[in-house]
């Protein structure tokens, strides 16, 4: 099965998106900076579908390409080939659908970036997910990668992990 992992940035001026980039030591003015990550996969119709986790909706899957590109501009894409069958991936993505966004994990990551914490004490593993945790969950499940605590991964660490697979 072919998947694509996307690094994205929100379209338009979004203060939270800019804050995420700044805390990740990325310039919001750099075209390759990103504040979001998502997965795309080929759906039953043969068209690319998108899955991500957002503040308002939590984990959502099955989004149409046009709908996704209205909200985000993709700055980088990594293609992964999984040994998983479509059925296994579909069961996994459906099991994660509706999981709420973990706002406290973001606060913990900011505290970690500011060296207030060594580890993120505010996350909730995979019970609630920020966007990169959806990617980490998929990697853990289908690429047999040992992660440690998913709450300690920021966007850059997740992107580096994806590139190393």
C-alpha positions in Angstrom: 0.0 0.0 0.0 1.3 3.5 -0.9 0.9 6.3 1.6 2.1 9.9 1.4 3.1 11.9 4.5 2.6 15.6 4.1 4.2 18.6 5.9 1.7 21.4 5.4 1.0 25.0 6.4 -2.3 26.5 7.0 -3.5 28.9 4.3 -3.9 32.5 5.3 -2.8 34.1 8.5 -3.5 31.9 11.4 -1.9 33.1 14.7 -1.8 29.5 16.2 -0.2 28.2 13.0 2.5 30.9 13.1 3.1 30.3 16.8 3.7 26.6 16.1 6.2 27.4 13.4 8.0 29.9 15.7 8.2 27.5 18.6 9.6 24.9 16.1 12.2 27.5 15.2 10.8 27.9 11.7 10.2 31.2 10.1 6.6 31.7 9.0 7.9 33.7 6.1 9.9 30.7 4.7 7.8 28.9 2.1 9.0 25.5 3.3 8.0 26.0 7.0 5.1 23.9 8.2 2.7 23.8 11.1 0.8 20.6 10.3 1.2 17.0 9.1 -1.2 14.7 7.3 -1.5 11.4 5.6 -2.9 10.7 2.2 -3.9 7.3 0.8 -5.8 5.9 -2.1 -9.4 5.4 -1.3 -11.9 2.9 -2.7 -12.6 5.1 -5.7 -8.9 5.2 -6.7 -8.6 8.9 -5.7 -6.3 10.3 -3.0 -8.0 10.8 0.4 -6.6 12.7 3.3 -6.4 12.1 7.1 -5.3 14.5 9.8 -6.0 15.7 13.3 -7.2 19.3 13.8 -8.0 21.4 16.7 -11.7 21.7 15.8 -12.4 18.2 14.5 -9.8 15.8 16.0 -8.9 12.9 13.7 -10.7 13.0 10.4 -10.2 10.7 7.4 -11.6 10.3 3.9 -11.2 14.0 3.0 -11.3 14.9 -0.6 -8.1 16.4 -2.2 -9.8 19.7 -3.1 -11.2 20.1 0.4 -7.7 19.4 2.0 -5.9 21.8 -0.4 -8.4 24.6 0.4 -7.1 24.6 4.0 -3.5 23.7 3.6 -0.5 24.2 1.3 1.8 21.2 1.2 5.5 22.1 1.7 6.9 18.6 1.5 5.7 15.1 0.8 7.3 11.7 1.6 6.1 8.6 -0.1 6.0 5.4 2.0 5.3 1.9 0.8 3.7 -0.2 3.5 3.4 -4.0 3.6 0.0 -3.5 5.2 -3.1 -4.5 3.3 -5.7 -1.8 2.5 -8.1 -3.6 4.9 -5.6 -3.3 7.8 -5.0 0.4 7.2 -8.7 1.1 6.8 -9.4 -0.6 10.1 -6.6 1.4 11.8 -7.8 4.8 10.4 -11.4 4.1 11.3 -10.4 3.1 14.9 -8.7 6.5 15.2 -11.5 8.6 13.7 -13.0 11.1 16.0 -10.1 11.0 18.6 -10.0 14.5 20.0 -7.1 16.9 19.5 -4.7 17.0 22.4 -4.4 20.7 23.3 -2.5 19.9 26.5 0.1 18.1 24.5 0.8 21.3 22.6 1.2 23.2 25.9 3.6 20.5 27.1 5.6 20.6 23.8 6.0 24.4 24.2 7.2 23.8 27.8 9.7 21.3 26.5 10.9 23.8 23.8 11.3 26.4 26.5 13.2 23.9 28.6 10.6 24.1 31.4 10.2 20.3 31.1 12.6 17.5 30.0 9.7 15.4 28.8 6.2 16.4 27.9 4.1 15.6 31.0 0.8 16.8 29.5 0.2 14.4 26.6 -2.1 11.5 26.6 -0.3 9.0 24.4 -2.6 7.9 21.5 -5.8 8.3 23.4 -6.0 11.9 22.0 -3.8 13.1 19.1 -2.2 16.1 17.6 -1.5 15.9 13.9 2.0 14.4 14.1 0.8 11.8 16.6 -1.5 10.4 13.9 1.6 10.0 11.8 3.5 8.4 14.7 0.7 6.0 15.4 0.7 4.9 11.8 4.5 4.5 11.8 4.4 2.5 15.0 1.6 0.3 13.7 2.7 -0.4 10.2 6.5 0.3 10.0 7.4 -1.5 13.3 9.2 1.5 14.6 9.7 1.8 18.4 8.9 5.3 19.4 9.2 5.8 23.1 6.7 8.4 24.4 4.8 9.9 21.4 4.0 13.0 23.4 7.7 14.0 23.3 7.8 14.2 19.5 7.4 17.6 17.9 6.8 18.2 14.2 10.5 18.3 13.3 11.3 15.1 15.2 8.3 13.4 13.5 9.4 14.6 10.0 13.0 13.4 10.6 11.6 10.0 11.7 9.5 9.8 8.5 12.5 10.6 6.4 14.6 7.9 8.0 12.1 5.1 7.2 
